[in-house]
Amino acid sequence: MALARAIFYDGEVAEGHDAALFPDGDMLRIERTDGQVVKWPLSDIREERDHGWEKGLVLCRLTSPDRLVIRARADGHAVRAALPHLRKRDIDRSAMRRVALWGMGALMALAALLLVILPGLANQLAPLIPPAREAAFGEALVRQMARMLNDTDETDTPPFCATNEGRAALNAMAARLLEGRNLPYTLKIEVLDHDMINAFAAPGGWVVIVRGLLDKARSPDEVAGVLAHEIGHVAARDPTRLALRGVGSAGLLGLVFGDFAGAGVMVLLADRLLTASYTRDAERAADDYALSMLADAGISSDGLADFFARLTERYGDDREGALRYFASHPAPSDRLARVRAGSDVRSETPILTPGQWQALKSICRT
């Protein structure tokens, strides 16, 4: 008894032939009404699901253009029951290997773009950005950082601290450090009211000291050392390079994994600058700049070294808390040794008077 009735197309002429289908071991025997018999291996038969005709069943072979069209619904059900592998997905192993190779190549290219090409482009582009535009960009980033740390929205005023006496003390410290030095921008220093022990530089000459660092500092020399280090990053335009790398990375990853909105890019860049991890060469250069600046101002670098040594002794390896600022820089122990050995200067004239120091420590108290 025939399994089903069908129309057989040989792929050479448009005319079809009525045929009966019979199971025959591991073959499907196709007996045409003109007397010809064709056999298809069962393992070779697949259902053609994208033929545009929903009412019937179309069978094809993997290795030939033959087709079988089964019009009767009952016959279609019978064939599907007898040949359960009709919808098997066939994987071309050579194609899979090609896809895997292309995927590996794409990942390697993406890594090269992120780790080699974008940093190189950032280094070349940073000096070309107009200082005024860079300063405006830096201000936007600083405000975004303030919102992130204090969980506020865009309509809130950033919680910068600015008592008159505290601002005067901070300006006096900066003036002492900057005497005789030319920076590519006008330096803009703010104190952010948050308990994180941190300080960071942003594009366009921005330096932000977070209140937590002032709370833990015991002397103005300690704060001056941190400020000098961040000014070193400003002088080398390191924050701008880091921001350019971040913009490029965000855009590239947005294309690969999904689009980043402008606000998302700003959040990403703000987070990168808050936890800025510059290259070792950039860190060494900023340390050297700070040591030179402290020496020119007649300030010992021991305060900076003592500050971080004290934090390390008290908090251990607290890289997400008290030591987040210091831990974001590479090789803390090596850096401490270099800073401690970097200057033989002994402070003769304090960078701040006791009254100025207390005013700076209290700059966030209204």
N, C-alpha and C positions, 0 to 999 in steps of 0.2 A: 504493500500500500504506500502510495506517495506521501511524503512528509508535507509537501505543499506544492501549489502551482505557481509558476513565475514566468516572467518574460526575460529571455536571455539576450544580452547585447554583447557582441564579440569585440567591440571597440574599434572595428575596422569600417563597418557600414552602419548607417543610421537605423536600418530595419532591425526590429527585434523578432525573436522566435519564441513561440510558446514552448514551455518546457515543464517537466515534472521533476521534483527533487526527491532523491532517495538517500538515506544514510547508507554508507558502504564502508564499514570499518572506520579507519581514520581519514576517510575521504567523503566528500559530498558528490554523489553521482547526479549529473544533469542530463536528462534524456529529452532531447529536442523532438518536436513533432515531425521534423524532416528526416528523422532516423539517426542523426549524429548524437554521440554521447561525449560529454566533457566531464572530467573529474577535477574537483578542487580539493587540495589538502585542507582538512579542518583547521589546522593551525594557521593557515594563510588567509582565512576568511574574516572580514571585519564589516561591521555595520557602518554605512556612510551616513553620518548624522546631519551633515550640512548640505543636503541635496535640495532643500527648498520645497520639499513635498512632504507634508506632515501625515498624510493619510496612509501612506504605504511604507514598506520596508525596502531599503536598497542595500544589497550586499556587494562587496567588491573584494578583490584580491590584492595582497601587498605587492605582488610581483608581476601583475599584468593589468591591462585596461578593461578586462571583462567586467560586466555588471549583471546583476540579477535584480529585477524589480518584482516585488511581491505585493499585489494590490489588495488581496483579501485580508481583513484584519485578523480573522481566525488563523489563516495560514502564517501571518506574521508572528502571532503569539506562539504557534507551534514551533517555528524555526528558532525563535529566541529561547524557548525551553530546551530544545535539542542542542543548541550551540551556545552555551552560556558565556563563551569567551568572546562574543562578537564585539563587545565594547572595551576590550582590553586595550590599554594604552601602550603603544610600542615606543621604546626608548632607543634612539640611535646612539650607541655608546661612543662612536667616533665624534658625533655632534656634542655629546656631553663633555667629552675631553676637550673639544675646542672651546666650549663655553667656559669650562673651568680655567683653561689657559688664558682666555680673554679676561675672565674675572680677576685672576691673579695679576695680569698685566695692568688692569684698571686700578686695582688697589695700590700697586707699586707706583703707578703714575700719580695717584692721589697723594700718597705719602711724600713723593718727591716734590709735588706742588706745595704741600703744607710745610714741609720741613726744610726745603732747600730753596725753591724758586721764590715763594712768597717772602721769606726773610730777606733774601737778596733784593727783591723789588722794594721792600719797605725801607731798606737802608738807602737805596738810590732815590726814592721819592721824598723821604722825610725832609731833606734840605730844600726841596722845591716848593713846599707849602708856604704861602704867605703867613708871616707871624700873626697878623690880625685874625685871619681865618682859623689858624691853629689855636689861638687863645679862646675864641668863641666856642670852638669844638671842645676844648678842655673844660671850659666853664659848664657846658652842658653835661659832660661826663661827671664832673665833681658834684653837681646837683643830683645826678642820678645815683651816685654813690651815697650821698646823704640820705636820699629817700630809701635806698635799700637797707642801710644800717638802722634807720629809725622807723621803718615801715610806715612811711607817709606817702601821700599822693602828690600829683604835680601842682595842686593848688596850694599846698602848704609851703611856708617859708623854710628853707633849709636851716637846721639848728646850729648855725655858726655862732661861736662865742666871741663877744667883742666889747667887754668892759673897757672904758677909756684907759684905765691904768694898765690893764693887761695887754691891750693893743699897743700902747706906747712901749711897754717892755719888750714885746715881740718884735716891734719895729727896730728897737735899739739893738737887739741881738742880731737881726738880719743885717743891719747897717754895719755892725762891727765885722761880720763875716764877709760881707760883699765889698768892703773897702778896697779899692784898687782893682776890682774885677769887672769885666764886661760880659754880660750874659746876652744871648740872642733875643731875650724878651725882658719885659718888666716883670720882676718877680711878684707873684701874688700869693700870700701866705694866709691860710685860714686855720682856725681851730674848730674841730667838729665835736659837738657834745655827745660823746658815746664812750662807754667804758672799755672798748677794745684797745689793747696796747698796740698801736699801729701808727704809721706815718707813710704817706705815699706822694708821689709826684704824678701830675697829669699833664697832658699836652698844653703847650702855650705858656709855660712858666708858672703853672699852679703847683703849690705844695700844700698838703693838708696834714696837720698834726691832729691826731685823735686824742681826746681828753684823757683816756686811759693811760696813755704814755706819759702825760704830764703828772698824773696822779702817782705813778710808780717811780718817776725820776726823783733823785735826792739832791741834785745840784743843777744849776744852769749849764754847766759844762756838758752834762749828759745829753740834755736836749740840744745843745749846740752841735754836738757830734752827729746826732741823728739828722738835724736840719741840714748840716753841711753835706752829709751823704746824699740826701734827696736833692739838694741843689746840684750836686755832681751829676745826677741823672738828668736834671733839667738842662744843664750846660751841654750834655752830650745828646740831647733830644731823644733819650731812650724811651720815654713814655709815648712819644709820637710814633716811633718805630714799632713799639708793642701794639699800639692802637691800629696802625696800618696792617700789621699782621693779623690782628683780630678781625678787622673788617674783611680782609681777603679770605680768611678762614671761614668766617660766618657766611659770606656770599657763596663760597665754593661748596661748603657743606650744605647750605640751603638748596643749591641746585641738585645735589646728589640725594639728600634725604628729605627734602621738603623746604618750602620757602620760609625765610626768616623775615618777619616784619621789621620795620625800622626800629620800633621800640625794643624788639627782641635783641637786635644788634647792640643797642645802647646798654641794655642790661648785661649782655655778654661782655662787652668791653669794660663796663664798670667793675664787674666781678674780676676780670683779669687784672685790672690795675690795683684793686684792693688786695689781691693776693699776688702781686707782681713778682714773677720769677724771671728776672733777666738772665742773660747768658753769664757765664762765669767771667768772661772778659769784661762785660759791662759792669758787673759788680766790683771787680778788682779796680777798674778805672774810676768808679764812683768813690770807692774807699780811698784810692790815691788822691783824688780830687779833694775829698773831705780832709784828709791828713794835711795836705798842702794848705787848704783854706784855714784850718785850725792853727797851723804853725804861723801863717802870715798874720793871723789875728792875735797871736800870743796866747793861745789856749791849748792846754794839754789834751792829747787824745785819750788819756787814762780814764776820763769820765765816761766816754762812750764804751770803752772796754769794760769798765767796772759795772756799768748799767746792765749790759747783756750777760756778764758773768753772774751777777746777782740774780737776774731773772732765771738763768739756767739752773742755778743752785736751788732756787726756791721752788720753781715749777716743774723742773725736769724737762722731759721732751714733750711739752704740751703744745703740739704744732697747730692745734685748732683753737687754742685759747690764748693764754698770756703771751706765748712766744710766737704767735702767728706772724708778726712782722719779721722777727729775726729768722724764723724757720723758713720763710718764703725765699730767703736768700741761700745760695748754695754754700756747703761746707762751713757751718757755723764755727766749729773749733778752729779751723784754719784762719777764718776771718778774724776771730778774736785775737789769735796770736799775731797776725799781721798788723791789726790796729794797735795792739799794745806795744809792739816793737817799732811802729812806724814813725814815732815822733819823740824826740828828746826834750821837747818844749815843756817848760813848767810855767803854769799860769802865774803871771805877776799881777796884772790888773784884771779883776773878775769881769767876765763878760756882762754880768748884771749885778747891781747892788742887791743886798738882802731885801730891800723894799720892792725893787723891781721883780725879783724872783718870786716873792710872795704874790705879787700882782699877777704874774704870769700863771702861777699855779692856781689862782682863783679866777681866771679869765672867764670861766663858764658860770660863775656865781653872780646872779643879779643882785 
